[in-house]
């Protein structure tokens, strides 16, 4: 058997071995000097780029993102490899990967890092038979060995942590969160929430947690038959979990759920469903080669598990084979979804709009402001600011209430029912209910937006202001086009327009909140559109930093005030 390590970054090691077709499972080990820190099995019939390393595209059958740096131009052009990024051999090519982000504090220039096959090091591209890091870490291999002796190991993400088999505090915390989530889902939809992915694999193969696992995975079977319907149901479920007081991060194909009282532990909740052909589908994907049919589903059964009791599918082993392949009984700490995924129900992935809706509901449930923004202060201080404000994308009513406190009338619009609920309660608390009103309004719904603007304009006998703070960069371009068209249709002579948003000059900067959609647009182009097609006179505009600093962030913003 031969092979090599083709990529070795600070996060990921990727390589391949060539073996006779049908050979026994190929086990690779990772060593720091003589200390073995991890082991995995190579996977047959996979492209190198599937590993999703920092050095290559994460997409199968894609070319590398970066060519190697060559010392002499006469070395160009390099002869390209196969189009599908696989490796040539008369035998069977099997690929492997290790996550290594946690090893660097323990190694240095005198450390020999090797990947071994049958005890023999494989060559490492551009390094030779071993890699020695150029910089010395703060700790030593001896310290790492002591941790391993105490039950620590390399996690599936390459960090050093206490084995989940031994971490009793973690077991208790995630099981409590699982039971709480299970209760919400059952009461709302009548679904069983059962173990899935790594948690199910551990339950079936080892009777407990997999030591190197990083999280707790659960799922439910939706009653819907199409991906978009199942995705919408997951979005609805996120809203219910937020309402129950949980902190929910809504990802394209799962919910990350945290109890705010215990923020260091989370569970992941996945949605699955049977399609019209009776096949079980997962938006996150599977790594097996066999189908799981509706006729295979035998409901769930309760089992004893570390930290409590939980549900597993009745046909648990068949489910695990569907998720991980027929070799699921062999531990693979180097398992990599980008490398091993064989199928994915992409039609069941949540849309950006669905993720945004859940994100802002979660944000408003966790955050509250007691004063207006810096943009409110700027607008409120202007002598020409009218007495009526339509606050589009008002969120929790922060600036709407501030305008009402300053003696103006305000109508706040936002798609987040959680935000509007908080805004209405805050206005009542400040005794502003007569001058500060709120409506749930989805600006992407042209009819809904038109009705809300009709109500706002009819109530204002004097000029009013369409006010949009930190909103235009939070909606897609096509939604902004519809919104500006609606404002154009409703704005009367003398009405004002005021907006503040992030520009394309802020795109590369570090941001405090990173879990929601952002779109960075050009300030000059927006200004030209506002004064051209929309017929507003620019009264004030500026682009720069210092307008709305927040924590460690000082974004590049565009401010504009205009009048029709």
Buried (B, 14 or more C-beta within 10 A) or exposed (E): BEBBBBBBEEBBBBBBBBBEEEBEEBBBBBBBEEBEBBBBBBBBEBBBBBBBBEBBBBEBEBBBEEEEEEEEEEEEEEEEEEEEBBBEBEEBBBBBBBBBBBBBBBBBEEBBBBBBBEEEBBBBBEEEEBBEBEEBBEBBBEBBBEBBEEEBBBBBBBBBBBBBBBBEEBBBBBBBBBBBBBEBBEEBBEBBBBBBBBBBBBBBBEEBBBBBBBBBBBBBBBEBBBBBBBBBBBBBBBBBBBBBEBBBBBBBBBBBBBBEEBEEBBBBBBBBBBBEEBBBBBBBBBBBEEEBBEEBBEEBEEBEBBBEEBBBBBBBEBBBBBBBBEBBEEBBBBBBBBBBBBBBBEBBBBEEBBBBBBBBBBBBBEEEBEEBBBBBEBBBEBEEBBBBBBBBBBBBBBBBBBBBBBEBBBBBBBBBBBBBBBBBEBBEEBEBEEBBBBBBBBBBBBEBBBEBBEBBBEEBEEBBBBBBBBBBBBBBEEBBEBBBBBBBEBBEEEBBBBBBBBBBBBBEEEBEEEEBBBBBBEBEEBBEEBBEEBEBEBBEBBBBBEBBEEEEBBBBBBBBBBBB
